[in-house]
Amino acid sequence: MRTSLLNKANGLLTPAFEDHTARKESIFRALAYFDIFRYPLSKEEIVEFMNQPADNRSIEQCLSELLNEGAVFSHQGFYCLQDNPLIMHRRNEGQQRAEKLLKKAGKIGRFLYQFPFVSGVAVSGSLSKNFAEENADIDFFIITKTNRLWLARTFMHLFKKLTFLTGRQHYYCMNYYIDEEALLLEEKNIFSAIELKTVLPVSGEKIMQHFFTVNQWANEWLPNCTYKKQLQKDPRRTVLKKIIEWLLDNKAGNALDKFLFRIISRRWKNKTEKQKTNYKGVMMGMITGRHFAKSNPGNFQAKVLQQYEEKIVKISGISYPPLTVSSVK
């Protein structure tokens, strides 16, 4: 793996051989990305996160060759770039914790759906990939009605302040908001594609399916990975939700949402400039716009993309094209 798997040997390779080497390269890229998180993959997961069309059968020979070359290691049915059985043990433990936590996440997600102007809720982060550390957070992706994101977020975060009193704040991490005006994600890269393809819809089935349809660009990055389906029917809207939405469905609601956007954006800019940290000691950050708000602790996405590129270059000895088709903020 010290030289590129895609070296075409002066253009003399047959198409079949080129397909085979491209498939090996794609397997390696998938493993390299999740190696950043010390997260081994099953054969089925490798196929899901490859950037080449493939299935379980078509990658068996490739995996066998990579194992024989010492480029990939396998333990307990999982594959990774490190010959470390402890990583596999960590994966198994994390998966067991996730199975329990996902049940709680479903209940919380359906509860969050009842907040005013919330039209879609999905589980995101590591839990959506069926993994949870000890004392793991439950991360949520939220879609709101157009021009009501900041009202919805304010209602939800006022409630979250109460959860600190009971020590349950880590169950209510609403990290990424968009409204129905901004369903198409601006950042189109491997990080965004994986997050998009792995979110688990909890409520708001119609808008979540529309969100997936709008973001078909992710299929170019992950052609074998299908969007996840919502497992339960949407709960009925509560009377309180209907009343608040009716009361603020006017010019006053528009003005209040704009006001909250300005105030909260200014406050988060101040937090970022002062390098304030959260209750876990992680530097806080949030990227905001009129129609979106997303947590960005320590410029996390950009760091992951940089580590991914460095890992590919270091191990395969070749620099690849840019990892994103739009700038990483």
VODODREN-111298 format. One record per residue (C-alpha): residue number from 1; x, y negated, z. Coordinates in Angstrom, 2 decimals, decimal comma. Example, Ala and Ser with C-alpha at 12.3 -4.5 7.8 and 13.67 -1.06 7.14 Angstrom:
VODODREN-111298
    k        X        Y        Z
    1    12,30     4,50     7,80
    2    13,67     1,06     7,14
This chain:
VODODREN-111298
    k        X        Y        Z
    1     0,00     0,00     0,00
    2     3,03    -2,30    -0,16
    3     2,20    -2,96    -3,82
    4    -1,16    -3,80    -5,25
    5    -3,58    -0,97    -5,84
    6    -4,70    -2,92    -8,87
    7    -1,31    -3,04   -10,59
    8    -2,24    -2,25   -14,18
    9     1,21    -0,97   -15,21
   10     1,65    -3,20   -18,25
   11    -1,95    -2,63   -19,34
   12    -1,48     1,07   -20,13
   13    -3,94     2,47   -17,57
   14    -7,10     4,16   -18,79
   15   -10,48     2,65   -17,84
   16   -11,21     5,64   -15,59
   17    -7,93     5,16   -13,74
   18    -8,56     1,44   -13,43
   19   -11,99     2,16   -11,92
   20   -10,41     4,58    -9,46
   21    -7,71     2,16    -8,34
   22   -10,24    -0,68    -8,12
   23   -12,39     1,52    -5,91
   24    -9,43     2,25    -3,62
   25    -8,70    -1,46    -3,44
   26   -12,32    -2,16    -2,55
   27   -12,25     0,44     0,24
   28    -9,10    -1,12     1,60
   29   -10,59    -4,61     1,54
   30   -13,64    -3,45     3,49
   31   -11,48    -1,81     6,15
   32    -9,15    -4,82     6,28
   33   -12,03    -7,19     7,02
   34   -13,38    -5,16     9,93
   35    -9,86    -4,47    11,19
   36    -9,86    -8,13    12,27
   37   -12,52    -7,15    14,81
   38   -10,90    -3,77    15,64
   39   -14,02    -2,15    14,24
   40   -13,63     1,17    12,37
   41   -16,17     2,11     9,72
   42   -18,01     5,30     8,86
   43   -17,98     6,51     5,26
   44   -21,49     5,12     4,77
   45   -20,46     1,73     6,14
   46   -17,40     1,61     3,89
   47   -19,68     2,02     0,89
   48   -21,97    -0,74     2,19
   49   -19,13    -3,24     2,56
   50   -17,26    -2,49    -0,67
   51   -17,24    -5,11    -3,42
   52   -17,49    -2,39    -6,11
   53   -20,51    -0,21    -6,96
   54   -20,00     3,15    -5,23
   55   -21,62     5,92    -3,22
   56   -20,43     8,42    -0,62
   57   -19,45    11,01    -3,20
   58   -17,49     8,63    -5,41
   59   -15,22     7,45    -2,58
   60   -14,30    10,85    -1,15
   61   -11,26    11,30    -3,39
   62   -10,19     7,69    -2,81
   63   -10,36     8,11     0,96
   64    -8,44    11,37     0,76
   65    -5,66     9,68    -1,21
   66    -5,53     6,70     1,15
   67    -5,28     9,07     4,13
   68    -2,45    11,00     2,46
   69    -0,65     7,74     1,66
   70    -0,82     6,69     5,30
   71    -2,69     3,53     4,35
   72    -5,85     4,58     6,21
   73    -6,44     6,66     9,34
   74    -9,45     8,70    10,42
   75   -10,70     9,78    13,85
   76   -14,11    11,11    14,90
   77   -15,65    10,40    11,49
   78   -14,52     6,76    11,40
   79   -11,86     5,12     9,21
   80    -9,58     2,18     9,95
   81    -6,13     0,72     9,22
   82    -4,73     1,56    12,66
   83    -3,69     4,98    13,92
   84    -5,27     4,31    17,29
   85    -7,92     6,71    18,69
   86    -8,78     4,13    21,37
   87   -10,36     1,95    18,69
   88   -12,67     4,81    17,77
   89   -13,56     5,31    21,43
   90   -14,31     1,58    21,72
   91   -16,56     1,81    18,68
   92   -18,53     4,73    20,16
   93   -19,03     2,96    23,48
   94   -20,04    -0,27    21,75
   95   -22,55     1,58    19,61
   96   -24,17     3,18    22,65
   97   -24,50    -0,21    24,35
   98   -25,94    -1,72    21,17
   99   -28,68     0,90    20,92
  100   -29,97    -0,15    24,34
  101   -29,50    -3,87    23,76
  102   -31,29    -3,85    20,39
  103   -34,55    -2,89    22,10
  104   -34,24    -5,93    24,36
  105   -33,27    -8,11    21,39
  106   -36,46    -7,12    19,57
  107   -38,64    -8,19    22,49
  108   -36,76   -11,46    22,94
  109   -36,89   -12,19    19,21
  110   -40,67   -11,76    19,13
  111   -40,90   -14,09    22,14
  112   -38,76   -16,73    20,39
  113   -41,04   -16,50    17,36
  114   -43,81   -18,02    19,49
  115   -41,98   -21,34    19,87
  116   -43,46   -24,21    17,83
  117   -42,35   -24,46    14,19
  118   -40,35   -21,21    14,27
  119   -41,17   -19,24    11,10
  120   -38,50   -16,51    11,19
  121   -36,23   -14,79    13,73
  122   -33,44   -12,26    13,14
  123   -30,73   -10,65    15,27
  124   -27,25   -11,61    14,07
  125   -23,62   -11,30    15,21
  126   -21,99    -8,06    16,31
  127   -25,26    -6,62    17,62
  128   -26,73    -6,69    14,11
  129   -23,82    -4,43    13,14
  130   -24,75    -1,97    15,88
  131   -21,95    -2,95    18,26
  132   -21,95    -4,61    21,69
  133   -19,13    -5,38    24,10
  134   -19,73    -5,23    27,84
  135   -21,90    -8,20    28,89
  136   -22,48    -8,95    25,21
  137   -24,50   -11,91    23,99
  138   -27,61   -11,46    21,87
  139   -27,24   -13,77    18,87
  140   -30,22   -14,98    16,88
  141   -30,66   -16,53    13,44
  142   -33,67   -18,86    13,32
  143   -35,68   -20,24    10,38
  144   -38,00   -23,18    11,09
  145   -40,63   -25,11     9,22
  146   -39,33   -27,83     6,89
  147   -38,29   -31,01     8,74
  148   -39,07   -29,47    12,13
  149   -35,75   -27,78    12,88
  150   -34,68   -30,23    15,56
  151   -38,03   -30,15    17,30
  152   -38,00   -26,35    17,31
  153   -34,40   -26,22    18,50
  154   -35,12   -28,69    21,30
  155   -38,07   -26,66    22,59
  156   -36,00   -23,48    22,51
  157   -32,93   -24,93    24,18
  158   -34,97   -26,56    26,93
  159   -36,17   -23,05    27,69
  160   -32,61   -21,70    27,49
  161   -31,54   -24,10    30,24
  162   -33,94   -22,27    32,53
  163   -32,29   -18,93    31,72
  164   -29,06   -20,14    33,34
  165   -30,92   -20,09    36,66
  166   -31,47   -16,35    36,31
  167   -28,14   -15,51    34,67
  168   -29,82   -14,38    31,45
  169   -28,49   -17,12    29,18
  170   -26,40   -14,65    27,15
  171   -29,62   -13,01    25,94
  172   -30,75   -16,24    24,24
  173   -27,92   -17,34    21,95
  174   -29,71   -19,16    19,14
  175   -26,57   -19,80    17,13
  176   -27,75   -20,55    13,61
  177   -30,79   -22,57    12,52
  178   -31,98   -23,45     9,04
  179   -35,32   -24,82     7,94
  180   -37,36   -23,73     4,94
  181   -35,85   -26,57     2,91
  182   -32,36   -25,06     3,16
  183   -32,80   -21,31     2,67
  184   -29,93   -21,10     0,16
  185   -26,70   -20,85     2,15
  186   -24,04   -23,32     1,02
  187   -21,04   -21,19     1,95
  188   -20,73   -18,22    -0,37
  189   -17,87   -16,04     0,86
  190   -17,23   -12,58     2,30
  191   -17,97   -13,76     5,85
  192   -21,34   -15,26     4,91
  193   -22,24   -12,29     2,69
  194   -21,63    -9,76     5,47
  195   -23,54   -11,83     8,04
  196   -26,40   -12,29     5,58
  197   -26,62    -8,61     4,65
  198   -26,53    -7,39     8,25
  199   -29,04    -9,66    10,01
  200   -31,94    -7,68    11,47
  201   -35,32    -9,38    10,90
  202   -37,50    -9,35    14,02
  203   -40,39   -11,69    13,18
  204   -41,46   -13,82    10,24
  205   -41,32   -11,07     7,63
  206   -42,57   -13,18     4,73
  207   -40,07   -16,03     5,15
  208   -37,20   -13,62     5,89
  209   -37,87   -11,75     2,63
  210   -37,97   -15,07     0,77
  211   -34,67   -16,02     2,43
  212   -33,09   -12,79     1,17
  213   -34,46   -13,37    -2,34
  214   -33,02   -16,89    -2,47
  215   -29,60   -15,59    -1,42
  216   -29,15   -12,89    -4,05
  217   -25,60   -14,19    -4,60
  218   -24,56   -11,90    -1,73
  219   -25,12    -8,90    -4,03
  220   -22,05    -9,97    -5,99
  221   -19,95    -9,54    -2,84
  222   -21,69    -6,44    -1,48
  223   -23,51    -4,63    -4,32
  224   -24,16    -1,46    -2,28
  225   -25,53    -3,12     0,85
  226   -29,29    -3,61     1,05
  227   -31,05    -6,22     3,15
  228   -32,51    -4,90     6,37
  229   -36,28    -4,60     6,76
  230   -38,42    -5,78     9,66
  231   -39,57    -2,78    11,70
  232   -42,63    -4,24    13,44
  233   -45,48    -6,46    12,31
  234   -45,36   -10,15    13,18
  235   -47,06   -11,03    16,46
  236   -50,02   -13,38    16,26
  237   -49,28   -17,03    16,89
  238   -50,24   -18,12    20,38
  239   -52,80   -20,86    20,97
  240   -50,10   -23,07    22,52
  241   -47,92   -22,77    19,41
  242   -50,85   -23,70    17,16
  243   -51,77   -26,73    19,29
  244   -48,23   -28,16    19,46
  245   -47,70   -27,68    15,73
  246   -51,02   -29,42    15,02
  247   -50,17   -32,33    17,32
  248   -46,79   -32,91    15,62
  249   -47,83   -32,26    12,02
  250   -47,73   -35,96    11,14
  251   -45,46   -38,99    10,69
  252   -44,77   -39,10    14,41
  253   -43,46   -35,54    14,20
  254   -41,23   -36,49    11,27
  255   -39,82   -39,47    13,15
  256   -39,22   -37,46    16,32
  257   -37,40   -34,72    14,42
  258   -35,11   -37,29    12,77
  259   -34,47   -38,94    16,13
  260   -33,52   -35,62    17,75
  261   -31,22   -34,82    14,82
  262   -29,30   -38,08    15,28
  263   -29,05   -37,77    19,06
  264   -28,02   -34,10    19,15
  265   -25,55   -34,41    16,26
  266   -23,86   -37,34    17,97
  267   -23,66   -35,43    21,25
  268   -22,13   -32,35    19,60
  269   -19,63   -34,46    17,70
  270   -18,53   -35,91    21,03
  271   -18,20   -32,42    22,56
  272   -16,08   -31,24    19,64
  273   -13,79   -34,27    19,74
  274   -13,26   -33,81    23,49
  275   -12,65   -30,06    22,96
  276   -15,16   -29,07    25,60
  277   -15,60   -25,38    26,39
  278   -18,66   -23,26    27,12
  279   -19,32   -21,05    30,15
  280   -17,04   -18,39    28,64
  281   -14,15   -20,80    28,21
  282   -14,49   -20,91    24,40
  283   -14,11   -24,28    22,69
  284   -17,54   -25,47    21,58
  285   -18,43   -26,67    18,13
  286   -21,51   -27,10    15,97
  287   -21,97   -28,07    12,33
  288   -25,15   -30,05    11,82
  289   -27,27   -31,44     9,01
  290   -30,85   -32,57     8,56
  291   -31,89   -29,02     7,65
  292   -29,38   -26,82     9,46
  293   -27,47   -26,38    12,72
  294   -24,92   -23,67    13,29
  295   -22,57   -22,87    16,11
  296   -18,90   -22,97    15,10
  297   -16,85   -22,14    18,22
  298   -13,17   -22,72    17,56
  299   -13,79   -22,98    13,80
  300   -14,52   -19,24    13,86
  301   -15,50   -18,59    10,25
  302   -12,46   -20,33     8,77
  303   -10,16   -18,42    11,11
  304   -11,69   -15,07    10,14
  305   -11,30   -15,83     6,43
  306    -7,70   -16,89     6,96
  307    -6,90   -13,73     8,94
  308    -8,53   -11,62     6,25
  309    -6,48   -13,16     3,48
  310    -3,28   -12,87     5,51
  311    -4,00    -9,21     6,27
  312    -4,55    -8,38     2,59
  313    -1,40   -10,22     1,54
  314     0,74    -8,69     4,30
  315    -0,22    -5,08     3,69
  316    -0,71    -4,97    -0,07
  317     1,95    -7,52    -0,94
  318    -0,19    -9,56    -3,30
  319    -2,06   -12,84    -3,09
  320    -5,68   -12,61    -4,19
  321    -8,05   -15,21    -5,63
  322    -9,73   -17,55    -3,15
  323   -12,07   -15,77    -0,75
  324   -14,84   -18,32    -1,13
  325   -16,59   -20,02    -4,01
  326   -17,29   -23,08    -1,90
  327   -15,31   -24,85     0,74
  328   -15,21   -23,40     4,24
  329   -16,19   -26,04     6,74
